[in-house]
């Protein structure tokens, strides 16, 4: 029989038996794979149907602050639901909503890359996959707890947000060094999230764990793609 909800909520998987930990890790990465597949299929559908162009032009022609603000609200809500609700249906709905939100906010960047930097999208995807795999292996092989990165990620995220908002308001360009720093921040986030999968998540939160990993992978993909586009 499964453990009661109160037990699974309060006890991290690191304290459970090997079978339970293995099941949680498998569920987490299966859901991450599903989220990445859904993201990819949504993007393919938008570009094949011709909807990507009007969406990209609408976002690029409007206020990027409104787009960013809307995505931040969606991100906060999806994460909150995935981490706090006991309903699996609500957790899955939160993950799906977040994936759709990421797919939409990526459209302008992918549209520009597709037209002005042929091959950059595929290259960025490959680089992101390799980086994610290497960072994941580091955590799984060392079993190190990277929870100490939380403070760095929090302050780094705040500084990055202020910089992005400043660029949107005052019109200055976010250069190569900013993209490099953000790729580094995304790498730290992958280490942190993977470490949490091994050490801190309770058994019933594999959907939330996959959402956090997907968010970090998407962040890295975004800035790797920006870097590649800046060199073309």
N, C-alpha and C positions, 0 to 999 in steps of 0.2 A: 504494500500500500504506500501511497505517496505521503510524505510528511505533511503535517498540518500547515496551513498558511502562516500561522504565527511563528512557526519554527523556521520555515524557509525565508521569511521576511527578516528575521533577526540574526540568522546565522550565515556568514559568508561561505561561499563554496569551498574555500581553502580548508575549512574545518569539517567538511563532509567527507564521505568515503570516496575512494578513487572512481568508482562507477558513476556516482552522482556528479563529480567534478567533470569527468569526461563527457557525460551527457550534456551538461550545461555548456561546455566549450563547443561541442559539436552543434548544438542548437543555435548558439550565438553566431558562429561563422556561417552556418547554413542560412540564417536570416540576413546576415551581411551580404552574402552572395546573392540572395534573392533581391535585396534592396538595390544592389549594383545592376543586376539584370533588369529590374523594373525601370531604373533610371535610364539605362541604355535604350530600352525599348520605347520609352516615352520620347526621348530625344529623336530616335529614328522615325517614330510616328509623326512628330512635329515637322521634321525636315522633309520627309517624304510627302506629307500632305500639303506642304506649302504654307503651313501655319507659322513656321519659325520666322519667316521674314516679317510679317506684320507684327508679331510679338516683339521681335528684336527692335524694329523701328519704333514701336510704341514706347518701349522701355528706354531706348537711347534718346528718343525725342522728348521724353517727359522728364520728370524730376527723379534722378537716381536716389535721392534721399527718401522719397516716398516708397520706392521699390525696396530699398534697403531696410527701411523701417518696418514695412509690411512683412518682410522675410524674418526680421528679428522677432517680431511678435509671434509669427507662426512657429519659429524655432523654439522660443521659450514655452509656448503652449504645448507643442508636441513633446518636448523633453519632459515637461511637468507631468503630462498624462502618462507617458511611458514609464516614468519612474514611480509614480504614486498610486495610480489606479490598480485595483485588483482584477478588473475585467480584462480578459485577454482580447476580447473584441475591440475594446477601447485602445489597448496598447497597439494592436495591429493597425487600427485606424490612424493613430498618431504617427506610426512609422510611415504609413502610406502617404499621409498628408505632408510629412517632412520630405519624403522622396520627390513628390510632385512639386513642392516648393523649390527644392534644389534644382530640379529639371528646368523649371521656368526661369529661375534667376541665371542659369547657365546659358540660356538661349542666345542672348546678345553676344557673349564672349565666343561661343561656338560658331555663331553666324559670321562674325568678323574673321575668326580663324579660318573658317571654311573658304572664305572668299579671298583673303589676303595672305594667308600662310598655309598653303596646301601641305598636308602631311604632318602639321604641328599637332593636331588632335590625337592621331594615332601614336606619335612619339611621346606626347605627354602622358597618355594612358599607359604606355609601356614603362616609362620611367616611374610613374606613380606606383604601378604594380610591383616593380622590382624593389623600390624603396619600402613599400608596405611589407613585402615579404621579408626583407632583411631585418627591419625593425621588429617584426613579429617574432622572428627566429631568435633575435637577441633576448627578448623577454622570456620566451619559452625555454631557451637553453640555459640562461643564467638564473631564472626564477626570481630575479631581483624585483623588489617592490619599488616602483617609480612614483609612488604617491607624493614624494617630495617635490615633484614637478608642478603640483597644483597651483602653488603661489606664483611660480614663473608664468604658467599659462594664463592665470587670471590677470596679472598685471600686463603681460604681453598682449593679451586680447584687448584690454582697455586701451593701451597705447595704439594698437593697430586700428581700433575703432575710431579713436580721436583723429588719427592720421587720415583715415578714409573719409571721415566727415569733413575734415579740413580741406581735403582735396576737392570734395564735391561742392563745398560752399565757396571756396576761394579760387577754384579752378587750376590749382597746381597739379602737375603730373606726379604720380607715384612711380618712381623710377625702378631701375634694376635692383638696387640694394634693398629696397622695400620688399620686392618680390622674393629675393633670396632670404631675407629675414623671415618672411611669412612661410616659406617652404620649411625653414628650420623650426618655426613654431608648430607647423602641422606635424612635422616629424616627432617633436616632443609630445604632441597630443596623442599620436599613435602609440608611443611608448607608454604614456600615462593610461590610456584607455585599455590597452592590452594587459597592462599590469593589473588594472582593476578587474578585468575578466578573470584573471587567475587568483586574485587575492581578496577582493572586496565585495563583488556583487553577490546578492542572495540568489538562491537557486531559481526563483521564479521570475527573474528580471533579465532574461536573455534577449527579449525584444528591446528593452532599453539599452542594453549593452551593445547590441548590433546597431542601434540608432547612433550612439556616440561614436562608434568606430566608423560608420558611414560618413558622419559629419567630418571627421578628421581626414578621411580619404578624399572627400570632396574638396576640402580646403586645400589639401596638397595638390590635387589635380588642377584646381583653379590657378594657383600661382606658378606651378610648373608650366602650364600652358601660356600664361602671361610672359614668363621668361623666354620661352621658345619663340613666341610671337615678336618679342622685342628685338630678336636677333635676325629677323627676316626683313 
